[in-house]
């Protein structure tokens, strides 16, 4: 709200939510949202605000594009996160509006003079690093479970934790079946946002802690308690490994597709018969089916799905790159569509590097396999086609000649010395 703004002059307006929280944390606000108390939709329209709220009165400022919502209350009318009715009227107070919010750290406001309005001690919870629900109404919206987990991932650098009472409430919500009512698109939206946070593994730790992981992502939950060979995996537990891989991916790339692929690359190990533990023969193909099932359920975008399927199917081959025959290297590059999709191929290499580093004590290991495959791809891609075509080669014969030339180019690539990376440990 700019000083002297004629659009808002005379209105009772407060900055609310994340912008207030982030300022108190010393962070730049990602966006600013405003609450208007004591006004009507007609008044905001007269001032030029554009209505955008489908279920309750939210308006965009005609100049700044920021959201201004009329103060409102809400009441649960049905299961899930869509079963609500809303009441917005001039008699709704700021405190009533703040009371309907999820966490105390998101239920603070500032007036035009910059004074903090904090009826639920959000400032105190910020100071203590506590994620605490505002009121029992938290239980009415299962999306809030995902939001708490996401905020835990965002604020993990400061050691934020979920309040015991809030975790207990989330467990009761899961037991009551509230999470079952979540629609796939909303789950994926929260998951993708969580993958983009500083410490995405915390999202899954919080969901597991309240029982929601087993309901929403049983393929990931199934990894916990499944052992791997200790000589290759000091962390032993496959679920712990998956989260270490996700954290390694977060250090390597901001791309949520890379992080998602890293997270789900070993889903097949959760389906290994217990009699075969700690070996996991054939987990790659089992993993492909599980990744596809998860992506089908949550309508995951193709860019994320395709990279995740590649990581599940081919990560073992990538780990063995320095042991492969040149013909197998070329076959792998072709299977990964590395010549036509170099950016996706790079994402695959990053996910595999994260897998190698996502082990106890291996976070800083090198991964020469990726450098070798990059060099092989570059050498093969540099083979010119024109000289082959000038020899009169066409169709299949041209393809065969190009492939033979690419194979020779790969043979000429020097193999780096093998480092302490993963090798074929997963299949043993």
Secondary structure per residue as TSV (DSSP state, phi and psi in degrees):
chain	resnum	aa	ss	phi	psi
A	1	X	-	360.0	105.1
A	2	X	-	-73.4	140.5
A	3	X	T	-56.7	134.6
A	4	X	T	75.5	14.8
A	5	X	-	-70.5	114.8
A	6	X	T	-65.2	-21.5
A	7	X	T	-68.1	-31.2
A	8	X	T	-113.0	-3.2
A	9	X	T	-58.8	130.1
A	10	X	T	89.0	-7.4
A	11	X	-	-91.2	150.9
A	12	X	E	-91.4	101.7
A	13	X	E	-124.1	141.1
A	14	X	E	-132.3	138.7
A	15	X	E	-77.1	133.4
A	16	X	E	-134.1	166.5
A	17	X	T	71.2	-136.2
A	18	X	H	-59.9	-33.5
A	19	X	H	-64.8	-39.3
A	20	X	H	-68.0	-47.4
A	21	X	H	-57.5	-48.6
A	22	X	H	-66.8	-35.6
A	23	X	H	-62.8	-41.3
A	24	X	H	-67.0	-25.6
A	25	X	T	-85.5	-3.1
A	26	X	T	76.8	22.6
A	27	X	-	-108.6	153.7
A	28	X	-	-73.9	130.8
A	29	X	-	-67.7	135.7
A	30	X	S	-72.5	-33.3
A	31	X	-	-160.4	163.7
A	32	X	-	-120.8	131.2
A	33	X	E	-121.9	147.9
A	34	X	E	-126.7	148.0
A	35	X	E	-116.1	134.8
A	36	X	E	-109.1	123.0
A	37	X	E	-106.0	135.8
A	38	X	S	82.9	15.6
A	39	X	-	-118.7	172.5
A	40	X	-	-121.3	160.2
A	41	X	H	-57.4	-38.7
A	42	X	H	-63.3	-36.9
A	43	X	H	-66.0	-42.6
A	44	X	H	-66.8	-38.3
A	45	X	H	-62.2	-41.0
A	46	X	H	-61.6	-29.5
A	47	X	T	-85.1	1.5
A	48	X	T	97.8	2.2
A	49	X	-	-70.3	143.4
A	50	X	E	-102.0	120.0
A	51	X	E	-70.3	135.0
A	52	X	-	-131.8	-13.9
A	53	X	-	-74.2	127.9
A	54	X	S	-83.1	-38.5
A	55	X	S	-103.1	-22.3
A	56	X	S	-150.4	160.8
A	57	X	-	-74.8	103.4
A	58	X	E	-122.7	139.8
A	59	X	E	-133.9	151.2
A	60	X	E	-101.8	133.7
A	61	X	-	-64.3	130.9
A	62	X	T	-65.4	-20.0
A	63	X	T	-103.8	-44.9
A	64	X	T	-92.5	-21.3
A	65	X	-	76.1	4.0
A	66	X	-	-76.5	155.0
A	67	X	E	-86.1	133.4
A	68	X	E	-123.6	118.0
A	69	X	E	-112.5	139.6
A	70	X	E	-69.1	140.8
A	71	X	-	-55.1	137.2
A	72	X	E	-147.8	161.4
A	73	X	E	-118.1	166.1
A	74	X	E	-141.2	154.8
A	75	X	E	-137.3	135.6
A	76	X	E	-71.3	130.2
A	77	X	-	-125.5	-9.4
A	78	X	S	-166.0	177.1
A	79	X	S	-71.9	162.8
A	80	X	S	77.7	-167.7
A	81	X	S	-96.4	-2.5
A	82	X	S	-100.4	-8.8
A	83	X	-	-85.8	70.1
A	84	X	E	-136.4	148.7
A	85	X	E	-116.0	149.2
A	86	X	E	-121.7	146.9
A	87	X	E	-127.3	115.3
A	88	X	E	-123.8	120.6
A	89	X	-	-155.6	160.4
A	90	X	T	-58.3	-19.9
A	91	X	T	-88.8	-0.8
A	92	X	-	-76.6	127.4
A	93	X	-	-87.5	166.0
A	94	X	H	-61.6	-43.3
A	95	X	H	-64.1	-36.9
A	96	X	H	-64.1	-39.1
A	97	X	H	-65.8	-43.9
A	98	X	H	-67.0	-31.1
A	99	X	H	-63.8	-27.8
A	100	X	T	-79.5	-5.2
A	101	X	S	-78.9	166.9
A	102	X	S	-76.4	-57.8
A	103	X	B	-116.3	150.8
A	104	X	G	-59.7	-34.1
A	105	X	G	-70.7	-14.5
A	106	X	G	-104.0	4.5
A	107	X	S	-113.2	38.9
A	108	X	-	-113.5	159.1
A	109	X	E	-142.7	162.1
A	110	X	E	-128.0	139.9
A	111	X	-	-87.2	-177.8
A	112	X	T	-62.3	-24.0
A	113	X	T	-89.8	0.9
A	114	X	-	86.7	9.5
A	115	X	-	-76.5	138.1
A	116	X	E	-83.0	131.0
A	117	X	E	-111.6	116.4
A	118	X	-	-140.0	72.8
A	119	X	T	-71.7	-13.9
A	120	X	T	-119.3	17.3
A	121	X	-	60.3	43.0
A	122	X	H	-63.0	-35.4
A	123	X	H	-62.3	-42.1
A	124	X	H	-62.7	-39.5
A	125	X	H	-69.9	-33.9
A	126	X	H	-60.1	-45.6
A	127	X	H	-63.7	-32.4
A	128	X	H	-91.3	-4.7
A	129	X	T	65.9	45.9
A	130	X	E	-118.3	130.9
A	131	X	E	-100.2	103.9
A	132	X	-	-128.3	137.2
A	133	X	B	-73.0	152.4
A	134	X	S	-75.8	-46.3
A	135	X	S	-152.9	169.4
A	136	X	G	-58.3	-17.9
A	137	X	G	-63.4	-15.8
A	138	X	G	-49.2	-39.1
A	139	X	G	-67.1	-10.8
A	140	X	G	-81.0	-12.0
A	141	X	-	-130.9	104.0
A	142	X	T	-65.6	-20.7
A	143	X	H	-59.0	-26.3
A	144	X	H	-64.0	-28.2
A	145	X	H	-60.9	-45.7
A	146	X	H	-65.3	-37.5
A	147	X	H	-67.6	-40.9
A	148	X	H	-60.6	-44.5
A	149	X	H	-62.4	-39.2
A	150	X	H	-68.2	-40.6
A	151	X	H	-65.3	-33.5
A	152	X	H	-62.0	-37.8
A	153	X	H	-69.3	-39.2
A	154	X	H	-68.0	-40.6
A	155	X	T	-102.8	16.9
A	156	X	G	-62.0	-29.7
A	157	X	G	-61.7	-25.4
A	158	X	G	-97.7	5.6
A	159	X	T	75.5	25.9
A	160	X	-	-62.8	143.9
A	161	X	E	-133.4	158.4
A	162	X	E	-82.8	130.4
A	163	X	-	-58.9	144.3
A	164	X	H	-56.1	-45.0
A	165	X	H	-64.2	-35.0
A	166	X	H	-70.5	-41.2
A	167	X	H	-62.9	-41.2
A	168	X	H	-62.5	-40.0
A	169	X	H	-65.1	-41.0
A	170	X	H	-64.2	-38.2
A	171	X	H	-62.8	-39.9
A	172	X	H	-65.7	-37.0
A	173	X	H	-63.2	-43.3
A	174	X	H	-62.1	-45.9
A	175	X	H	-62.4	-30.7
A	176	X	T	-80.5	-2.9
A	177	X	T	83.7	10.8
A	178	X	G	-61.7	-36.9
A	179	X	G	-66.1	-28.8
A	180	X	G	-62.1	-21.7
A	181	X	G	-85.9	-4.6
A	182	X	-	-67.9	137.7
A	183	X	-	-84.8	148.5
A	184	X	H	-55.8	-43.3
A	185	X	H	-60.6	-37.8
A	186	X	H	-72.1	-37.1
A	187	X	H	-62.7	-45.5
A	188	X	H	-64.3	-39.9
A	189	X	H	-58.5	-45.6
A	190	X	H	-69.6	-37.8
A	191	X	H	-63.5	-45.5
A	192	X	H	-63.8	-40.4
A	193	X	H	-64.1	-39.5
A	194	X	H	-64.6	-38.9
A	195	X	H	-61.5	-26.1
A	196	X	T	-85.3	-2.5
A	197	X	S	-80.3	170.6
A	198	X	T	-60.7	-43.7
A	199	X	T	-126.7	74.7
A	200	X	T	-62.1	-24.4
A	201	X	H	-61.8	-28.8
A	202	X	H	-61.8	-30.8
A	203	X	H	-55.9	-46.7
A	204	X	H	-77.0	-31.3
A	205	X	H	-63.6	-43.0
A	206	X	H	-67.0	-43.2
A	207	X	H	-61.9	-39.6
A	208	X	H	-67.0	-36.5
A	209	X	H	-65.7	-24.2
A	210	X	H	-108.0	2.9
A	211	X	T	90.2	-2.2
A	212	X	H	-76.2	-24.1
A	213	X	H	-62.6	-42.1
A	214	X	H	-65.1	-28.7
A	215	X	H	-81.1	-46.9
A	216	X	H	-85.9	-40.7
A	217	X	-	-129.6	65.4
A	218	X	H	-61.3	-28.0
A	219	X	H	-64.6	-34.5
A	220	X	H	-79.6	-42.1
A	221	X	H	-60.2	-33.5
A	222	X	T	-65.7	-17.2
A	223	X	T	-72.2	-26.8
A	224	X	T	-74.3	132.1
A	225	X	T	91.5	-4.1
A	226	X	-	-94.4	121.6
A	227	X	B	-83.7	156.5
A	228	X	-	-125.1	165.1
A	229	X	-	-59.8	125.0
A	230	X	T	-66.2	-28.1
A	231	X	T	-66.9	-22.1
A	232	X	T	-105.7	-24.1
A	233	X	-	-131.3	94.8
A	234	X	T	-60.9	-26.0
A	235	X	T	-78.2	-16.3
A	236	X	-	62.7	-59.8
A	237	X	B	-66.7	129.4
A	238	X	H	-67.1	-35.3
A	239	X	H	-65.3	-43.2
A	240	X	H	-60.6	-40.0
A	241	X	H	-61.9	-43.5
A	242	X	H	-58.7	-40.9
A	243	X	H	-73.1	-33.6
A	244	X	H	-65.1	-38.4
A	245	X	H	-65.3	-42.1
A	246	X	H	-61.3	-42.8
A	247	X	H	-64.8	-38.9
A	248	X	H	-63.9	-41.0
A	249	X	H	-63.4	-37.4
A	250	X	H	-64.5	-30.9
A	251	X	H	-75.8	-26.4
A	252	X	H	-88.3	-31.4
A	253	X	-	-154.2	141.7
A	254	X	-	-82.9	-5.2
A	255	X	-	-71.8	119.2
A	256	X	H	-66.8	-24.6
A	257	X	H	-67.2	-41.1
A	258	X	H	-64.0	-43.6
A	259	X	H	-66.0	-40.1
A	260	X	H	-64.0	-44.6
A	261	X	H	-60.5	-41.1
A	262	X	H	-63.0	-41.5
A	263	X	H	-61.8	-42.7
A	264	X	H	-102.5	6.9
A	265	X	T	-62.9	-26.3
A	266	X	T	-109.7	22.7
A	267	X	G	-56.4	-28.7
A	268	X	G	-61.9	-24.7
A	269	X	G	-68.8	-25.6
A	270	X	G	-70.0	-14.2
A	271	X	G	-107.5	7.6
A	272	X	S	-68.4	130.4
A	273	X	-	-56.6	137.2
A	274	X	G	-58.7	-29.5
A	275	X	G	-64.8	-20.3
A	276	X	G	-93.1	-10.5
A	277	X	T	-58.5	146.9
A	278	X	T	-88.5	7.9
A	279	X	-	-75.4	157.4
A	280	X	-	-141.0	54.9
A	281	X	T	-61.7	133.0
A	282	X	T	78.3	12.7
A	283	X	H	-69.2	-22.5
A	284	X	H	-63.6	-49.2
A	285	X	H	-68.8	-37.7
A	286	X	H	-61.2	-37.9
A	287	X	H	-64.9	-37.4
A	288	X	H	-58.7	-45.7
A	289	X	H	-63.1	-39.7
A	290	X	H	-70.8	-39.0
A	291	X	H	-62.0	-45.2
A	292	X	H	-63.2	-38.3
A	293	X	H	-64.7	-43.5
A	294	X	H	-62.7	-43.3
A	295	X	H	-67.2	-36.8
A	296	X	H	-62.7	-43.2
A	297	X	H	-64.4	-38.8
A	298	X	H	-106.8	10.0
A	299	X	T	52.9	50.2
A	300	X	-	-67.9	136.3
A	301	X	-	-57.7	151.1
A	302	X	H	-60.1	-35.6
A	303	X	H	-60.8	-41.0
A	304	X	H	-72.6	-43.7
A	305	X	H	-60.8	-50.2
A	306	X	H	-61.4	-42.8
A	307	X	H	-66.8	-40.0
A	308	X	H	-64.3	-41.1
A	309	X	H	-63.9	-41.2
A	310	X	H	-62.5	-43.5
A	311	X	H	-63.7	-41.6
A	312	X	H	-64.0	-42.1
A	313	X	H	-79.8	-36.4
A	314	X	H	-115.2	2.2
A	315	X	H	-63.3	-34.4
A	316	X	H	-64.5	-39.2
A	317	X	H	-63.5	-40.7
A	318	X	H	-63.1	-42.4
A	319	X	H	-62.1	-28.2
A	320	X	T	-95.2	13.1
A	321	X	G	-53.7	-38.0
A	322	X	G	-73.9	-10.2
A	323	X	G	-102.7	-7.1
A	324	X	S	-80.2	148.6
A	325	X	-	-69.3	151.0
A	326	X	H	-53.5	-37.6
A	327	X	H	-64.5	-36.0
A	328	X	H	-71.4	-35.5
A	329	X	H	-60.5	-46.9
A	330	X	H	-63.3	-42.0
A	331	X	H	-59.6	-39.8
A	332	X	H	-67.2	-43.5
A	333	X	H	-60.5	-39.9
A	334	X	H	-67.7	-41.9
A	335	X	H	-63.2	-32.4
A	336	X	T	-85.3	-0.1
A	337	X	T	55.0	38.5
A	338	X	T	-68.4	-25.5
A	339	X	T	-77.2	-34.9
A	340	X	T	-91.1	-25.3
A	341	X	-	-125.9	64.7
A	342	X	H	-62.5	-32.5
A	343	X	H	-67.6	-41.1
A	344	X	H	-67.7	-37.2
A	345	X	H	-60.0	-40.9
A	346	X	H	-64.1	-39.6
A	347	X	H	-61.7	-39.2
A	348	X	H	-61.3	-44.9
A	349	X	H	-62.8	-38.2
A	350	X	H	-65.1	-41.4
A	351	X	H	-63.5	-38.6
A	352	X	H	-69.6	-38.6
A	353	X	H	-62.3	-39.8
A	354	X	H	-62.8	-39.2
A	355	X	H	-61.3	-43.5
A	356	X	H	-66.0	-34.8
A	357	X	H	-89.7	-13.6
A	358	X	S	-84.3	53.9
A	359	X	S	-137.3	151.7
A	360	X	T	-55.4	123.1
A	361	X	T	80.0	5.5
A	362	X	-	-117.1	15.2
A	363	X	T	-60.9	-26.7
A	364	X	T	-108.4	12.4
A	365	X	-	-63.7	151.2
A	366	X	-	-77.1	167.8
A	367	X	-	-141.8	76.6
A	368	X	H	-63.8	-21.6
A	369	X	H	-56.6	-41.8
A	370	X	H	-65.3	-42.7
A	371	X	H	-63.3	-39.2
A	372	X	H	-65.4	-45.9
A	373	X	H	-67.0	-35.2
A	374	X	H	-60.3	-45.1
A	375	X	H	-65.3	-39.8
A	376	X	H	-64.4	-43.2
A	377	X	H	-62.8	-44.4
A	378	X	H	-62.4	-42.9
A	379	X	H	-65.4	-43.8
A	380	X	H	-68.9	-38.8
A	381	X	H	-68.0	-23.2
A	382	X	T	-80.0	-8.1
A	383	X	S	-64.7	122.5
A	384	X	-	-75.9	142.7
A	385	X	S	-90.5	-30.5
A	386	X	H	-55.0	-47.3
A	387	X	H	-59.6	-34.1
A	388	X	H	-69.4	-40.8
A	389	X	H	-67.0	-34.2
A	390	X	H	-66.2	-19.7
A	391	X	T	-82.9	4.0
A	392	X	T	87.3	10.0
A	393	X	-	-78.2	137.9
A	394	X	-	-141.8	161.2
A	395	X	H	54.0	-134.6
A	396	X	H	-58.8	-36.2
A	397	X	H	-65.9	-38.0
A	398	X	H	-64.7	-42.8
A	399	X	H	-61.2	-42.0
A	400	X	H	-65.0	-41.0
A	401	X	H	-67.5	-40.0
A	402	X	H	-63.8	-41.3
A	403	X	H	-65.6	-39.9
A	404	X	H	-64.4	-39.7
A	405	X	H	-67.7	-38.9
A	406	X	H	-65.0	-36.7
A	407	X	H	-64.3	-41.4
A	408	X	H	-64.3	-38.0
A	409	X	H	-63.8	-39.1
A	410	X	H	-67.9	-38.6
A	411	X	H	-59.6	-28.4
A	412	X	T	-82.1	-9.0
A	413	X	S	-76.1	129.6
A	414	X	-	-75.6	133.5
A	415	X	-	-85.1	129.1
A	416	X	-	-72.2	161.7
A	417	X	-	-65.1	139.6
A	418	X	-	-68.1	133.9
A	419	X	-	-96.7	-164.4
A	420	X	S	-86.5	28.4
A	421	X	-	-75.7	-171.1
A	422	X	-	-74.8	-33.0
A	423	X	T	63.8	-148.1
A	424	X	T	-100.8	34.2
A	425	X	G	-60.8	-34.3
A	426	X	G	-64.9	-28.3
A	427	X	G	-88.8	-6.1
A	428	X	-	-87.3	360.0
